[in-house]
Amino acid sequence: MNQKVKKLRQNLVAVIILATVAGFTSCEKFKILPQPFDPSATWSFKTDIQPIFINDKCTDCHNGTRSPDLRDGKSYNSLTNGGYVNAPAGTSRLYSKMTSSDHLSRSSETDRLKVLNWIKQGAKDN
């Protein structure tokens, strides 16, 4: 009986060691590279900026009941008339909100850079 217990214990230790080795060697380490960003590009509100807001992360709250209204067709007027896009771009209300701790996870770094550069380019309705 003692030999059976000893053999079972050895087999259990072997399985644990194999599982540990397999677990560590199967982990893939990779780095997600950010999308290339060209700050000199001309940013369009309609094609580059508005799509950032049309998602559950923004329009769930900013849907006409909370300022600014970020729904399609309403957002440009709400942002410009509400004083959210003003110079300097880095301190504008929109960019400041997007980079605040409570909103930071709701957009990507690329999206925030697009908004920043769109404001720097004059926040045009194009």
Wavefront OBJ file of the C-alpha trace (Angstrom):
o trace
v 0.000 0.000 0.000
v 2.836 2.381 0.837
v 4.302 1.915 -2.672
v 0.945 2.766 -4.284
v 0.726 6.016 -2.306
v 4.332 6.846 -3.163
v 3.718 6.163 -6.884
v 0.492 8.229 -6.837
v 2.321 11.110 -5.121
v 5.116 10.968 -7.745
v 2.596 10.986 -10.573
v 0.746 13.926 -9.018
v 3.960 15.919 -8.638
v 4.897 15.125 -12.249
v 1.491 16.308 -13.504
v 1.749 19.544 -11.501
v 5.248 20.221 -12.829
v 4.171 19.525 -16.424
v 1.098 21.724 -16.079
v 3.198 24.556 -14.631
v 5.794 24.303 -17.401
v 3.069 24.128 -20.055
v 1.319 27.136 -18.528
v 4.433 29.299 -18.546
v 5.599 28.297 -22.003
v 2.221 28.744 -23.643
v 1.882 32.397 -22.669
v 2.403 34.665 -25.610
v 3.971 38.004 -24.954
v 3.270 40.637 -27.509
v 3.010 44.352 -27.611
v 0.157 46.095 -29.344
v 1.630 48.974 -31.249
v -0.432 52.151 -31.504
v -1.793 53.063 -34.879
v 0.431 55.454 -36.790
v -0.640 59.028 -36.207
v 0.110 61.948 -38.506
v -0.414 65.232 -36.627
v -0.011 67.201 -39.849
v -3.031 65.514 -41.421
v -6.177 67.561 -41.898
v -8.814 66.232 -39.534
v -12.442 66.200 -40.591
v -15.160 66.515 -37.988
v -17.558 64.350 -39.966
v -15.194 61.467 -40.775
v -12.584 61.601 -37.995
v -14.031 63.269 -34.896
v -17.765 62.458 -34.867
v -17.166 58.670 -35.096
v -15.165 58.862 -31.852
v -18.300 59.975 -30.003
v -20.739 57.566 -31.640
v -20.211 54.605 -29.395
v -21.650 53.339 -26.159
v -18.825 54.947 -24.209
v -19.843 58.530 -25.067
v -23.427 58.653 -26.267
v -24.754 56.511 -23.429
v -24.357 59.569 -21.197
v -24.102 62.435 -23.701
v -27.331 61.720 -25.576
v -29.146 65.001 -25.123
v -29.716 64.675 -21.391
v -26.146 65.631 -20.412
v -24.027 68.338 -21.973
v -22.445 68.201 -24.457
v -24.890 66.382 -26.707
v -22.619 64.064 -28.727
v -25.256 62.491 -30.944
v -24.687 62.604 -34.687
v -25.993 65.866 -36.129
v -26.005 67.584 -32.726
v -22.442 67.278 -31.486
v -20.673 69.993 -33.487
v -23.079 72.742 -32.370
v -23.108 71.436 -28.820
v -19.304 71.414 -28.642
v -18.695 74.782 -30.282
v -21.603 76.709 -28.747
v -21.034 75.113 -25.341
v -17.432 76.307 -25.155
v -15.854 72.857 -25.314
v -13.441 73.600 -28.172
v -11.292 76.629 -27.510
v -7.628 77.555 -27.825
v -5.191 76.490 -26.646
v -6.287 73.010 -27.649
v -4.466 71.270 -24.813
v -6.574 73.086 -22.227
v -9.892 73.028 -24.097
v -12.805 71.580 -22.126
v -13.281 68.722 -24.590
v -9.659 67.590 -24.567
v -9.371 68.104 -20.804
v -12.442 65.937 -20.224
v -11.177 63.223 -22.582
v -7.874 63.066 -20.684
v -9.371 63.228 -17.194
v -9.187 60.079 -15.074
v -12.939 59.419 -15.256
v -12.996 59.593 -19.091
v -9.498 58.361 -20.008
v -10.472 54.730 -20.593
v -13.340 55.703 -22.901
v -11.124 56.659 -25.838
v -7.813 55.606 -27.310
v -4.659 57.690 -27.342
v -5.057 58.018 -31.116
v -8.617 59.357 -30.729
v -7.481 61.886 -28.142
v -4.673 63.049 -30.449
v -7.144 63.409 -33.318
v -9.383 65.626 -31.179
v -6.422 67.666 -29.957
v -5.145 68.292 -33.480
v -8.641 68.975 -34.845
v -9.018 71.723 -32.233
v -5.541 73.056 -33.079
v -6.629 73.229 -36.739
v -9.547 75.469 -35.812
v -12.259 72.917 -34.932
v -13.875 73.212 -38.337
v -17.208 71.660 -39.249
v -15.868 69.792 -42.253
l 1 2 3 4 5 6 7 8 9 10 11 12 13 14 15 16 17 18 19 20 21 22 23 24 25 26 27 28 29 30 31 32 33 34 35 36 37 38 39 40 41 42 43 44 45 46 47 48 49 50 51 52 53 54 55 56 57 58 59 60 61 62 63 64 65 66 67 68 69 70 71 72 73 74 75 76 77 78 79 80 81 82 83 84 85 86 87 88 89 90 91 92 93 94 95 96 97 98 99 100 101 102 103 104 105 106 107 108 109 110 111 112 113 114 115 116 117 118 119 120 121 122 123 124 125 126
